[in-house]
């Protein structure tokens, strides 16, 4: 007969109680049931755990067994509690990789919403460009990705979060801000243009010519906006990227294809944890309220 966890629990409670009546009361069993389980335990070991039937004094084996059983029961109870807590989304770790504009405009709202009901869950957020987000997903270093992507392999599932347009980002007092209506790409010829990683998503021929003449590439969004704010040049970004940014302006362009789509990425071969599912839902709610 195998020793079961409830047999250890019955023994540990009885040993601490010092009598069958109190042990039975704490275990919610009859005295005869507790006595029978203790006899089965001793029979399996082949030697007594108690000095007498009164169960008020342990043998040397009993004292050793109580110490080991207590350690095992604590570990078992902690394990079960952790599993149940994880299943209820009350604990765990959610790892997110997102493009900078989403990390600054959408995720703060999602985190605030999520933590009101999941205060014990740890959240790890990394901001990076779309290619880096996809790499992190493929290497399974994150649970959820938020990025603009093209073709993906079968291991990545996608859901559309939102779409927004690209436009010119410049100083708020730049001459481009005074123009009426959307700009044509050709109007930017001769102006200092700062290239960035997003530029590869725009296929317009006039824009590509503008890109070829650029002498500066800045991939980090914070550094890019600092360059624009200092008057080094103009750049192109999605409108969300300059939300609430002082001394900067967004000027639309006349190019219906100059748009990006932000997708929520997840793994197809494994399900999100309960906490990650709830965080994903919070992301969609935050996007709707943005």
C-alpha positions as CSV (number, residue, x, y, z in Angstrom):
1,X,0.0,0.0,0.0
2,X,1.4,3.4,-1.0
3,X,1.7,6.2,1.5
4,X,-0.7,9.0,0.5
5,X,-0.5,12.6,1.4
6,X,-3.6,12.4,3.6
7,X,-1.9,9.6,5.6
8,X,0.9,12.0,6.4
9,X,-1.5,14.7,7.3
10,X,-3.5,12.4,9.6
11,X,-0.3,11.4,11.4
12,X,1.0,14.9,11.7
13,X,-2.2,16.3,13.1
14,X,-2.5,13.3,15.5
15,X,1.1,13.7,16.7
16,X,0.6,17.4,17.4
17,X,-2.8,16.9,19.1
18,X,-1.6,14.2,21.4
19,X,-4.9,12.3,21.3
20,X,-7.3,10.8,18.8
21,X,-10.3,12.9,19.8
22,X,-8.7,16.3,19.1
23,X,-7.1,14.9,15.9
24,X,-10.4,13.6,14.6
25,X,-12.0,16.9,15.3
26,X,-9.4,18.9,13.4
27,X,-9.4,16.5,10.5
28,X,-13.2,16.3,10.3
29,X,-13.1,12.5,10.6
30,X,-14.3,10.0,13.2
31,X,-11.8,8.7,15.8
32,X,-12.1,5.2,14.4
33,X,-11.2,6.5,10.9
34,X,-8.2,8.3,12.2
35,X,-7.1,5.3,14.2
36,X,-7.4,3.0,11.2
37,X,-5.3,5.3,9.0
38,X,-2.6,5.5,11.7
39,X,-2.5,1.7,11.9
40,X,-2.2,1.5,8.2
41,X,0.7,3.9,8.2
42,X,2.5,1.9,11.0
43,X,1.8,-1.3,9.2
44,X,3.4,0.0,6.0
45,X,6.5,1.1,8.0
46,X,6.6,-2.1,10.0
47,X,7.2,-0.3,13.3
48,X,5.2,1.9,15.8
49,X,5.1,5.7,15.5
50,X,3.6,6.1,19.0
51,X,4.7,4.7,22.3
52,X,1.2,3.8,23.3
53,X,-2.4,3.7,22.0
54,X,-3.1,7.0,23.7
55,X,-1.0,8.7,20.9
56,X,0.5,11.2,23.3
57,X,4.2,10.2,22.9
58,X,6.1,9.6,19.7
59,X,8.8,6.9,19.2
60,X,12.1,7.9,17.8
61,X,10.8,7.0,14.3
62,X,7.6,9.0,15.0
63,X,9.6,12.1,15.9
64,X,11.6,11.8,12.7
65,X,8.5,11.1,10.7
66,X,6.7,14.1,12.1
67,X,9.6,16.4,11.1
68,X,9.7,15.0,7.5
69,X,5.9,14.9,7.1
70,X,5.6,18.5,8.3
71,X,8.1,19.6,5.7
72,X,6.4,17.6,2.9
73,X,2.9,18.9,3.9
74,X,4.0,22.5,4.0
75,X,5.5,22.0,0.5
76,X,2.4,20.3,-0.8
77,X,0.0,22.9,0.6
78,X,2.1,25.7,-0.9
79,X,2.2,23.9,-4.3
80,X,-1.6,23.5,-4.3
81,X,-2.1,27.1,-3.2
82,X,0.2,28.3,-6.0
83,X,-1.5,26.3,-8.6
84,X,-5.0,27.4,-7.5
85,X,-3.8,31.0,-7.3
86,X,-2.4,30.8,-10.8
87,X,-5.6,29.3,-12.1
88,X,-7.5,32.2,-10.6
89,X,-5.1,34.7,-12.2
90,X,-4.1,36.0,-8.8
91,X,-0.4,35.3,-9.3
92,X,2.1,34.5,-11.9
93,X,4.2,36.5,-14.4
94,X,3.0,38.2,-17.6
95,X,5.8,39.2,-20.1
96,X,5.0,41.8,-22.7
97,X,7.0,43.2,-25.6
98,X,5.6,46.3,-27.4
99,X,6.5,49.0,-29.8
100,X,7.3,52.3,-28.0
101,X,4.1,54.2,-28.9
102,X,1.9,51.3,-27.6
103,X,4.1,50.9,-24.5
104,X,3.6,54.6,-23.6
105,X,0.0,55.2,-24.7
106,X,-1.9,51.9,-24.4
107,X,0.0,49.8,-21.8
108,X,-0.2,52.2,-18.9
109,X,-4.0,52.1,-19.1
110,X,-4.0,48.3,-19.4
111,X,-1.7,47.9,-16.5
112,X,-3.7,50.2,-14.2
113,X,-6.9,48.3,-15.2
114,X,-5.3,44.9,-14.7
115,X,-3.7,45.5,-11.4
116,X,-7.0,46.5,-9.8
117,X,-8.1,42.9,-9.9
118,X,-4.7,41.1,-10.1
119,X,-2.5,42.9,-7.5
120,X,-0.2,39.9,-7.0
121,X,0.7,39.3,-10.7
122,X,4.1,40.4,-11.8
123,X,4.3,42.2,-15.2
124,X,7.5,42.5,-17.3
125,X,7.2,45.1,-20.1
126,X,9.9,45.6,-22.8
127,X,9.6,48.3,-25.5
128,X,11.4,47.7,-28.8
129,X,10.7,47.9,-32.6
130,X,8.4,45.5,-34.3
131,X,11.1,43.2,-35.6
132,X,12.6,42.8,-32.1
133,X,9.1,42.1,-30.7
134,X,8.6,39.3,-33.3
135,X,12.0,37.8,-32.4
136,X,11.2,37.8,-28.7
137,X,7.9,36.0,-29.5
138,X,9.6,33.4,-31.7
139,X,12.2,32.8,-28.9
140,X,9.4,32.5,-26.4
141,X,10.9,35.2,-24.2
142,X,7.5,37.0,-23.9
143,X,3.9,35.9,-23.7
144,X,2.2,38.7,-25.6
145,X,3.6,40.9,-28.3
146,X,2.3,44.2,-29.6
147,X,3.7,45.2,-33.0
148,X,3.3,45.9,-36.7
149,X,4.3,42.7,-38.6
150,X,4.0,41.3,-42.0
151,X,4.4,37.6,-42.6
152,X,4.7,35.4,-39.5
153,X,5.3,31.7,-39.1
154,X,2.7,29.3,-38.0
155,X,3.8,29.5,-34.3
156,X,2.5,33.0,-33.9
157,X,-1.2,34.0,-33.8
158,X,-2.3,37.5,-34.4
159,X,-5.3,39.7,-33.5
160,X,-5.8,43.3,-34.8
161,X,-5.6,45.8,-32.0
162,X,-5.9,49.1,-34.0
163,X,-4.8,51.0,-37.1
164,X,-3.4,54.5,-37.3
165,X,-1.8,56.7,-40.0
166,X,1.7,57.8,-40.6
167,X,2.6,61.4,-40.9
168,X,5.4,63.9,-40.6
169,X,6.6,64.8,-37.2
170,X,8.3,68.2,-36.8
171,X,8.7,71.1,-34.4
172,X,5.4,72.7,-33.5
173,X,6.5,76.0,-35.1
174,X,7.8,74.3,-38.3
175,X,6.7,75.8,-41.7
176,X,5.1,72.5,-42.6
177,X,2.5,73.0,-39.8
178,X,1.2,76.1,-41.6
179,X,0.3,74.2,-44.8
180,X,-3.3,73.6,-45.5
181,X,-4.4,69.9,-45.8
182,X,-2.3,66.8,-46.0
183,X,1.2,67.0,-47.4
184,X,2.5,65.3,-50.5
185,X,5.7,63.4,-50.1
186,X,7.3,65.5,-52.9
187,X,6.9,68.6,-50.7
188,X,9.5,67.3,-48.3
189,X,12.2,67.2,-50.9
190,X,15.3,69.2,-49.7
191,X,14.3,69.2,-46.1
192,X,16.6,67.4,-43.6
193,X,14.9,64.0,-43.0
194,X,15.7,61.6,-40.1
195,X,15.1,58.0,-41.0
196,X,13.9,55.4,-38.5
197,X,12.9,51.7,-38.4
198,X,9.3,52.5,-39.3
199,X,10.3,53.9,-42.7
200,X,10.6,50.5,-44.3
201,X,6.8,50.1,-44.0
202,X,6.1,53.0,-46.4
203,X,6.4,51.9,-50.0
204,X,5.6,55.1,-51.8
205,X,8.3,55.8,-54.5
206,X,8.5,59.5,-53.6
207,X,9.0,58.7,-50.0
208,X,11.7,56.1,-50.8
209,X,13.6,58.7,-52.7
210,X,13.4,61.0,-49.7
211,X,14.7,58.1,-47.6
212,X,17.6,57.5,-49.9
213,X,18.8,61.1,-49.4
214,X,18.6,60.9,-45.6
215,X,21.9,61.2,-43.9
216,X,20.8,60.2,-40.4
217,X,19.1,57.1,-39.1
218,X,17.8,57.0,-35.5
219,X,16.1,53.8,-34.3
220,X,15.3,54.6,-30.7
221,X,12.0,56.6,-30.5
222,X,13.1,58.7,-27.5
223,X,16.3,59.7,-29.3
224,X,14.5,60.3,-32.5
225,X,12.0,62.7,-31.0
226,X,14.8,64.5,-29.2
227,X,16.5,65.1,-32.6
228,X,13.3,66.5,-34.1
229,X,12.6,68.6,-31.0
230,X,16.1,70.1,-31.3
231,X,15.6,71.0,-35.0
232,X,17.9,68.5,-36.5
233,X,15.3,67.5,-39.0
234,X,11.8,66.0,-39.6
235,X,10.8,62.4,-39.5
236,X,7.8,60.1,-40.1
237,X,5.9,58.3,-37.3
238,X,2.4,57.0,-36.5
239,X,0.2,59.6,-34.9
240,X,0.1,57.8,-31.6
241,X,3.9,58.1,-31.2
242,X,3.7,61.9,-30.5
243,X,0.6,61.9,-28.4
244,X,1.1,64.4,-25.5
245,X,4.6,65.3,-26.7
246,X,5.4,69.0,-26.1
247,X,6.9,71.2,-28.9
248,X,6.1,68.6,-31.6
249,X,3.5,68.5,-34.3
250,X,2.0,65.8,-36.5
251,X,1.2,66.7,-40.1
252,X,-0.8,64.2,-42.2
253,X,0.3,63.1,-45.6
254,X,-1.7,62.4,-48.7
255,X,-0.9,58.7,-48.9
256,X,-3.8,56.3,-48.0
257,X,-1.3,53.4,-47.8
258,X,0.8,55.1,-45.2
259,X,-0.8,53.4,-42.3
260,X,0.2,50.8,-39.7
261,X,-1.7,48.0,-38.1
262,X,-0.8,47.0,-34.5
263,X,-1.4,43.3,-33.8
264,X,-1.6,41.4,-30.6
265,X,0.7,38.4,-30.9
266,X,0.5,35.1,-29.0
267,X,1.8,31.6,-29.4
268,X,-0.3,29.1,-31.3
269,X,1.2,26.0,-29.7
270,X,0.4,26.9,-26.1
271,X,-2.4,28.7,-24.4
272,X,-1.9,31.9,-22.5
273,X,-1.9,31.6,-18.7
274,X,-5.1,32.8,-17.0
275,X,-3.3,36.0,-15.9
276,X,-2.0,36.6,-19.5
277,X,-5.5,36.1,-20.9
278,X,-6.8,38.7,-18.5
279,X,-4.0,41.1,-19.4
280,X,-4.7,40.6,-23.1
281,X,-8.3,41.6,-22.4
282,X,-7.1,44.7,-20.5
283,X,-5.0,45.7,-23.6
284,X,-8.1,45.6,-25.8
285,X,-10.1,47.6,-23.4
286,X,-7.3,50.2,-23.1
287,X,-7.1,50.5,-26.9
288,X,-10.9,51.1,-27.1
289,X,-10.6,53.9,-24.5
290,X,-7.6,55.5,-26.1
